[in-house]
Amino acid sequence: MSGQKKKIISNLLNDYHLLSFDTLDSTNEEAKRLAHAGGSHGAVIWAKKQSEGKGRMGRTWLSADGNLFVSILLQPQKPLPELAQLSFVAAIAALEAIAPLLPNPDSLQTKWPNDILLSSRKLGGILLESFRTEGCKFPWVVVGVGINIDSYPPRTEFPATCLKEAGVELVSAKIILSRFIHHFIERYDQWNSKGFTGIRKDWSAQAWNLKQRIVARLPDGQVEGVFEGIDASGSLLITPDNGKKQTIHAGDVYAACD
């Protein structure tokens, strides 16, 4: 797939550099190929179109023209379990990039573990993939971000939306990309130097259905209860009706039916 591309390389800031493509199979896949070929920390891979976009748990991410598809290749000098926190870093950066464009910024929310919501509908998602390459002491992580700007997929299990439908006009993927990278660099530096505490606080302040009843769907069943927030690692905390708080490391969450 990488042969069907037009690449433009430009510097962004400090160690970050942009690689722009007309078409890719997947920006995450291109980031991984770059790492295995000796690529560097800070590569930002942006494609105008993806033919094989990916979501969590092997799902397909529909990649219509006009929306944003970008992946950031990073190699933090941190242990593997901490890398999952970068999903929350990216979510906060996305909210900060988009909020000033909206008539009602408070309509933007974060949804555990990796979604960005606008008026309780999915505006974007984040896909993290971590891996090691030969001879590297620390693992790589790819932070993939998709944001619906001009359109959104119909008939999804969790309702979706886009910026255009919300009344945001004359905003392109390139503009959102520039704004997002600016905020991501700031938030990544905060996380890298000061840890997860500040990121966790800011993510939680805008969390969807915090202190409300939710259903967490797991590979082996589901848990219903009150969403208490996230712990110091980013795992979800939920209190079922039995009053015994549980920690959930992976799953999907939905509003509980009345």
C-alpha positions as CSV (number, residue, x, y, z in Angstrom):
1,M,0.0,0.0,0.0
2,S,2.8,2.4,0.7
3,G,3.6,2.6,-3.0
4,Q,0.3,4.5,-3.6
5,K,1.3,7.6,-1.8
6,K,2.6,11.1,-2.2
7,K,4.8,12.2,0.7
8,I,5.6,15.7,1.9
9,I,7.9,16.1,4.8
10,S,8.0,19.2,7.0
11,N,9.1,20.1,10.5
12,L,6.5,20.8,13.1
13,L,8.2,21.6,16.4
14,N,11.3,20.3,18.2
15,D,11.5,16.5,17.5
16,Y,8.2,16.3,15.7
17,H,8.0,16.1,11.9
18,L,5.1,15.6,9.5
19,L,4.8,13.0,6.8
20,S,1.8,13.6,4.6
21,F,0.2,11.1,2.3
22,D,-2.6,11.2,-0.2
23,T,-3.5,7.5,0.5
24,L,-2.4,4.9,3.0
25,D,-3.8,1.5,4.1
26,S,-3.5,2.8,7.7
27,T,-1.6,5.6,9.4
28,N,-0.9,3.3,12.3
29,E,0.5,0.6,10.0
30,E,2.7,3.2,8.3
31,A,4.0,4.4,11.7
32,K,4.9,0.8,12.6
33,R,6.6,0.2,9.3
34,L,8.6,3.4,9.8
35,A,9.7,2.3,13.3
36,H,10.9,-1.1,12.0
37,A,12.8,0.7,9.2
38,G,14.7,2.8,11.7
39,G,12.3,5.7,12.0
40,S,12.5,8.3,14.7
41,H,10.4,9.4,17.7
42,G,8.1,12.2,16.8
43,A,7.0,11.2,13.3
44,V,3.5,12.4,12.6
45,I,1.8,10.4,9.8
46,W,-1.2,12.0,8.2
47,A,-3.2,10.5,5.3
48,K,-6.1,12.2,3.4
49,K,-7.6,8.8,2.9
50,Q,-7.2,5.3,4.4
51,S,-8.2,2.1,2.7
52,E,-7.9,-0.1,5.8
53,G,-8.4,2.1,8.8
54,K,-8.5,0.4,12.1
55,G,-10.3,0.8,15.4
56,R,-10.0,-1.0,18.7
57,M,-10.5,-4.8,19.0
58,G,-9.9,-5.3,15.3
59,R,-12.9,-3.1,14.2
60,T,-12.8,-1.2,10.9
61,W,-12.6,2.6,11.1
62,L,-14.5,4.0,8.1
63,S,-12.2,6.6,6.6
64,A,-14.2,9.0,4.4
65,D,-12.6,11.9,2.6
66,G,-12.4,15.2,4.6
67,N,-12.0,13.6,8.0
68,L,-8.8,13.4,10.0
69,F,-6.6,10.3,10.2
70,V,-3.3,10.8,11.9
71,S,-0.8,8.7,13.9
72,I,2.1,9.8,16.1
73,L,5.1,7.5,16.5
74,L,6.7,7.8,20.0
75,Q,9.3,6.1,22.0
76,P,8.9,7.3,25.6
77,Q,11.5,6.0,28.0
78,K,8.8,4.5,30.2
79,P,7.7,1.0,31.1
80,L,5.1,-0.6,28.8
81,P,2.1,-0.5,31.2
82,E,2.3,3.3,31.4
83,L,2.0,3.8,27.7
84,A,-1.8,3.2,27.8
85,Q,-2.1,6.6,29.5
86,L,-1.3,8.2,26.2
87,S,-4.9,7.6,25.1
88,F,-5.9,10.1,27.7
89,V,-3.2,12.5,26.7
90,A,-4.5,12.4,23.1
91,A,-8.1,12.8,24.2
92,I,-7.4,15.9,26.2
93,A,-5.3,17.4,23.3
94,A,-8.2,16.7,20.9
95,L,-10.7,18.4,23.1
96,E,-8.4,21.4,23.5
97,A,-8.0,21.6,19.7
98,I,-11.7,21.4,18.9
99,A,-13.5,23.2,21.8
100,P,-12.7,26.8,20.7
101,L,-14.4,26.1,17.3
102,L,-17.7,25.1,18.9
103,P,-20.6,27.4,19.9
104,N,-20.9,25.2,23.1
105,P,-17.5,23.9,24.1
106,D,-19.1,22.1,27.1
107,S,-20.7,19.7,24.6
108,L,-17.3,18.0,24.2
109,Q,-16.6,15.1,26.5
110,T,-14.1,12.2,26.9
111,K,-15.5,8.6,27.0
112,W,-13.5,5.8,28.5
113,P,-11.3,4.3,27.2
114,N,-10.6,6.1,24.0
115,D,-13.5,8.1,22.6
116,I,-14.2,11.8,22.0
117,L,-17.9,12.7,22.2
118,L,-19.8,15.7,21.0
119,S,-23.3,16.1,22.5
120,S,-23.1,12.5,23.6
121,R,-22.3,11.2,20.1
122,K,-19.0,9.9,18.9
123,L,-16.9,12.5,17.2
124,G,-13.5,10.7,17.3
125,G,-11.5,7.8,18.6
126,I,-8.0,6.9,19.6
127,L,-6.1,3.6,18.9
128,L,-2.9,2.9,20.7
129,E,-0.5,0.2,19.5
130,S,2.8,-0.6,21.4
131,F,5.5,-2.9,20.2
132,R,9.3,-3.4,20.3
133,T,11.9,-3.4,17.5
134,E,15.2,-5.2,17.5
135,G,17.9,-3.6,19.5
136,C,15.7,-1.0,21.2
137,K,15.6,-0.8,25.0
138,F,12.2,0.9,25.2
139,P,9.0,0.0,23.4
140,W,7.5,2.1,20.7
141,V,3.9,3.3,20.8
142,V,1.7,4.6,18.0
143,V,-1.0,7.0,18.9
144,G,-3.6,6.9,16.2
145,V,-6.4,9.5,16.1
146,G,-9.5,9.7,13.9
147,I,-11.8,12.7,14.0
148,N,-15.1,13.1,12.0
149,I,-15.0,16.5,10.4
150,D,-17.1,16.4,7.2
151,S,-19.0,13.2,7.7
152,Y,-19.6,10.2,10.0
153,P,-20.6,6.6,9.6
154,P,-24.3,5.8,9.8
155,R,-26.0,3.1,11.8
156,T,-23.3,2.7,14.4
157,E,-24.0,1.0,17.8
158,F,-22.9,4.1,19.6
159,P,-24.3,7.1,17.7
160,A,-21.8,9.2,15.8
161,T,-21.5,12.8,14.6
162,C,-19.1,15.2,12.9
163,L,-18.1,18.8,13.2
164,K,-20.0,19.9,10.1
165,E,-23.2,18.6,11.5
166,A,-22.5,20.6,14.7
167,G,-22.3,23.8,12.6
168,V,-18.5,24.1,12.4
169,E,-17.9,25.4,8.9
170,L,-14.8,26.1,6.8
171,V,-12.6,23.8,9.0
172,S,-10.4,21.3,7.2
173,A,-8.6,18.2,8.4
174,K,-5.3,20.1,8.0
175,I,-6.5,22.9,10.4
176,I,-7.7,20.3,13.0
177,L,-4.4,18.5,12.6
178,S,-2.3,21.6,13.2
179,R,-4.3,22.5,16.3
180,F,-4.3,18.9,17.6
181,I,-0.5,18.5,17.3
182,H,0.1,21.8,19.0
183,H,-1.9,20.7,22.1
184,F,-0.6,17.1,21.9
185,I,3.0,18.2,22.2
186,E,2.2,20.3,25.2
187,R,0.2,17.5,26.9
188,Y,2.8,14.8,26.0
189,D,5.5,16.9,27.6
190,Q,3.4,17.3,30.7
191,W,2.8,13.6,31.0
192,N,6.4,12.7,30.2
193,S,7.9,15.1,32.8
194,K,5.2,15.2,35.5
195,G,3.3,11.9,35.2
196,F,-0.3,11.0,34.8
197,T,-1.9,13.0,37.7
198,G,-2.7,16.2,35.8
199,I,-3.8,14.4,32.7
200,R,-6.1,12.2,34.8
201,K,-7.6,15.2,36.5
202,D,-8.3,17.1,33.3
203,W,-9.7,14.0,31.5
204,S,-12.0,13.2,34.4
205,A,-13.3,16.8,34.5
206,Q,-14.8,16.2,31.1
207,A,-15.7,12.5,31.4
208,W,-19.0,11.3,30.0
209,N,-21.5,9.9,32.5
210,L,-19.2,10.3,35.5
211,K,-21.0,9.4,38.7
212,Q,-23.8,8.0,36.5
213,R,-24.9,4.4,35.9
214,I,-23.2,2.7,33.0
215,V,-22.8,-0.7,31.5
216,A,-19.2,-2.0,30.9
217,R,-19.1,-4.7,28.3
218,L,-16.3,-7.2,28.8
219,P,-15.0,-10.1,26.8
220,D,-16.7,-12.5,29.2
221,G,-19.9,-10.6,30.2
222,Q,-20.8,-7.2,31.5
223,V,-20.9,-5.1,34.6
224,E,-23.5,-2.5,35.4
225,G,-23.0,0.2,38.1
226,V,-21.9,3.7,38.9
227,F,-18.9,5.1,37.0
228,E,-16.6,6.3,39.7
229,G,-13.7,7.6,37.5
230,I,-10.4,6.2,36.5
231,D,-7.5,5.0,38.7
232,A,-3.8,6.0,38.6
233,S,-3.2,3.7,35.7
234,G,-6.2,4.8,33.6
235,S,-8.4,1.7,34.4
236,L,-12.1,2.3,34.9
237,L,-13.6,2.2,38.4
238,I,-17.2,1.0,38.7
239,T,-19.4,0.3,41.7
240,P,-22.1,-2.3,41.0
241,D,-25.3,-2.6,43.2
242,N,-23.4,-4.9,45.6
243,G,-21.3,-1.9,46.6
244,K,-18.0,-3.6,45.9
245,K,-15.9,-1.3,43.6
246,Q,-14.4,-3.0,40.6
247,T,-11.5,-2.1,38.4
248,I,-11.9,-2.8,34.7
249,H,-8.8,-2.7,32.4
250,A,-10.4,-3.2,29.0
251,G,-13.9,-3.0,27.6
252,D,-16.6,-0.8,26.1
253,V,-19.0,1.4,28.1
254,Y,-22.5,2.5,27.4
255,A,-25.2,4.3,29.3
256,A,-27.4,2.0,31.5
257,C,-31.0,1.7,30.4
258,D,-33.5,3.2,32.8
